[in-house]
Amino acid sequence: MFLIKDYQTIFCPNGCKIFSDGNNYEYWENKETTSDELEITNFLKSHISQNVKLLHIGVGNSYLAKSLNNQGIIDGISISSNEINYAKKLNLSNYKVYFSNKLGKDSLKFLKENYYDFIIDVNLKSFSCCDIAFDEMFRKYSNLLNKNGKILTAKDGLNWTRLLKPVYRFSFKKFFYRRLKEFDGPERNKLSMNDCLKLASNNNLNLEEIINSNIISFKKQN
């Protein structure tokens, strides 16, 4: 494994460098769907209609979009061009994916405010560079929600913290190729339920725990 040191960066409001390289890196497009995303997808299947608008943060293998095809309008973002190319090849008429790092200073500005019924971010703070960038990201999420809209995340993901870096890997089939690799992240990126309550209060949202599930909902107040 060799780290790629010259990858492109953008800057968060706190001056942190954030990965923003449009080159083709393998990441999650060919991996299995996580249990957290499976649970949220199954929840949505029974709680949405055709007119519902969803934003998926970190589309991975596009399982959510494939599972909810013809059940709403789905936008997604990713920092992996391979994930985006995979999503486009699915040719789903209700599904669009954009290259964007959710923590970037100018990220998400191209999306419509007060538009989405659901924003799905399974790992809410897991990859954050700093608290300032995370708080700004969450404020943007709140602005993107329409009346009674919800941010859905997983309780297990609140205690999961990672760093994402581009690396070179080698295999006899592919020789040298590029991929995004996860490393252990800082403890400050773990969120308690009290942290979530403060987030909700600071952004005029109501925090709800979905009964008998691993899902947390931040609901926009009327």
C-alpha positions in Angstrom: 0.0 0.0 0.0 1.3 3.4 -1.0 -0.4 6.7 0.0 -1.0 9.2 -2.7 0.3 12.5 -1.4 -0.5 14.9 -4.3 -4.3 14.5 -4.2 -6.4 17.6 -4.7 -7.9 19.3 -1.7 -10.5 21.8 -0.9 -10.8 23.8 2.4 -13.5 23.6 5.1 -14.5 26.8 7.0 -11.8 26.0 9.6 -9.0 25.9 7.0 -8.8 22.1 7.1 -7.7 20.3 3.9 -10.5 18.0 2.6 -10.2 15.3 0.0 -11.7 16.4 -3.3 -10.0 14.5 -6.2 -12.1 13.7 -9.2 -9.8 10.9 -10.4 -11.1 7.3 -10.5 -10.6 5.7 -7.1 -12.3 2.4 -6.2 -14.3 2.7 -3.0 -17.6 1.1 -2.2 -19.2 0.5 -5.6 -18.5 -3.2 -5.5 -18.7 -3.8 -1.8 -21.6 -5.3 0.1 -24.2 -2.9 1.6 -23.7 -2.1 5.2 -26.3 -3.3 7.8 -27.1 0.3 8.7 -28.0 1.2 5.1 -30.0 -2.0 4.7 -32.1 -1.1 7.8 -32.7 2.5 6.7 -33.6 1.4 3.1 -36.1 -1.1 4.5 -37.6 1.6 6.7 -38.0 3.9 3.7 -39.6 1.3 1.6 -42.7 1.4 3.9 -42.6 5.2 4.5 -42.3 6.9 1.2 -44.4 7.5 -1.9 -43.6 8.3 -5.5 -43.5 12.0 -5.0 -41.0 11.9 -2.1 -37.6 13.5 -2.6 -34.5 12.0 -1.1 -30.8 13.0 -0.8 -28.4 10.2 -0.2 -25.0 11.2 1.3 -22.3 8.8 0.1 -24.1 6.5 -2.4 -21.7 3.6 -2.2 -23.0 0.7 -4.4 -26.3 2.6 -5.0 -28.3 -0.1 -3.2 -30.7 2.4 -1.7 -31.5 3.9 -5.2 -31.9 0.4 -6.7 -34.1 -0.7 -3.9 -36.3 2.4 -4.1 -36.5 2.7 -7.8 -39.8 4.2 -8.9 -40.4 5.2 -5.2 -39.5 8.8 -5.2 -36.8 11.1 -6.7 -33.3 10.4 -5.4 -30.3 12.7 -5.6 -26.9 11.5 -4.2 -23.4 12.7 -3.6 -20.1 10.9 -3.5 -16.3 11.6 -3.4 -15.6 8.5 -5.5 -15.8 9.0 -9.3 -16.1 5.2 -9.6 -19.2 5.2 -7.4 -20.7 7.9 -9.6 -19.9 6.1 -12.8 -21.4 2.9 -11.4 -24.6 4.9 -10.5 -24.9 6.4 -14.0 -24.6 3.0 -15.6 -27.7 1.9 -13.7 -29.8 4.2 -15.9 -32.4 4.9 -13.3 -34.6 7.7 -14.5 -35.3 9.0 -10.9 -31.6 8.9 -9.8 -28.9 11.6 -10.1 -25.4 11.5 -8.4 -23.0 14.4 -8.0 -19.3 14.7 -7.1 -19.2 16.6 -3.8 -17.6 16.3 -0.3 -20.3 17.1 2.2 -17.7 18.9 4.5 -16.4 21.3 1.9 -16.8 25.0 2.3 -19.0 25.3 -0.9 -20.5 21.9 -0.8 -24.2 21.2 -1.4 -24.8 24.8 -2.5 -25.9 23.4 -5.9 -28.8 21.6 -4.3 -32.2 23.2 -3.8 -33.0 24.4 -0.3 -36.3 23.4 1.4 -36.6 20.5 -1.2 -35.9 17.1 0.4 -38.3 14.9 2.4 -35.4 12.7 3.6 -31.7 13.1 3.8 -29.9 9.8 4.5 -26.4 10.0 6.0 -25.5 6.7 7.7 -22.2 8.0 9.1 -23.2 11.5 10.2 -19.9 12.7 11.7 -17.6 9.7 11.1 -15.3 11.4 8.5 -15.4 15.0 9.8 -12.2 17.1 9.6 -13.3 19.4 12.5 -16.3 20.5 14.5 -16.7 23.7 12.6 -17.0 22.0 9.3 -19.4 19.4 10.7 -21.7 22.0 12.3 -21.8 23.9 9.0 -22.6 20.7 7.1 -25.4 19.9 9.5 -26.8 23.4 9.1 -26.9 22.9 5.3 -28.7 19.6 5.8 -31.4 21.4 7.8 -31.8 24.1 5.1 -32.2 21.4 2.5 -35.1 19.8 4.3 -38.7 20.8 3.4 -41.5 21.2 5.9 -41.6 18.0 8.1 -38.5 16.7 6.3 -36.1 14.3 8.2 -32.4 13.5 8.4 -32.0 9.8 8.9 -28.9 8.2 10.4 -27.8 5.1 12.3 -27.1 4.9 16.0 -24.3 2.4 15.5 -22.7 4.9 13.1 -22.6 7.6 15.8 -19.7 5.6 17.5 -17.8 4.9 14.2 -15.0 7.3 13.3 -12.7 7.0 10.2 -10.3 8.9 8.0 -10.4 8.4 4.2 -7.2 8.7 2.1 -6.3 7.7 -1.5 -3.8 4.9 -1.8 -2.2 2.8 -4.5 -2.8 -1.0 -4.3 -1.4 -3.8 -6.4 -3.0 -7.0 -7.7 -1.9 -9.4 -10.4 -5.2 -8.8 -12.2 -5.2 -5.0 -12.0 -1.5 -4.3 -11.4 -1.3 -0.9 -9.7 -4.6 0.8 -9.1 -6.1 3.6 -7.0 -8.6 3.2 -4.2 -9.9 5.1 -1.2 -8.8 3.5 2.1 -10.3 4.0 5.6 -8.1 4.5 8.6 -8.9 4.9 12.3 -10.4 8.4 13.0 -10.3 10.8 15.9 -12.5 10.1 19.0 -14.0 13.6 18.8 -16.1 12.4 15.8 -18.1 10.1 18.0 -21.6 11.4 18.9 -23.6 10.8 22.0 -27.4 11.1 22.2 -26.8 14.3 24.2 -24.7 15.6 21.3 -27.6 14.8 18.9 -30.1 16.6 21.1 -27.9 19.7 21.0 -27.6 19.4 17.2 -31.4 19.1 16.9 -32.0 22.1 19.2 -29.4 24.3 17.4 -31.0 23.6 14.0 -34.7 23.8 15.0 -35.1 20.0 14.6 -36.8 17.4 16.7 -34.7 14.3 17.6 -36.6 11.0 17.3 -35.5 7.4 17.9 -37.4 5.0 15.6 -38.8 2.3 17.9 -37.2 -1.2 17.7 -34.6 0.0 15.2 -31.1 1.4 14.9 -32.4 4.5 13.2 -32.4 8.1 14.5 -34.4 10.9 12.9 -33.9 14.6 13.0 -37.3 16.1 12.0 -37.7 19.7 10.8 -40.2 21.6 12.8 -43.2 23.3 11.1 
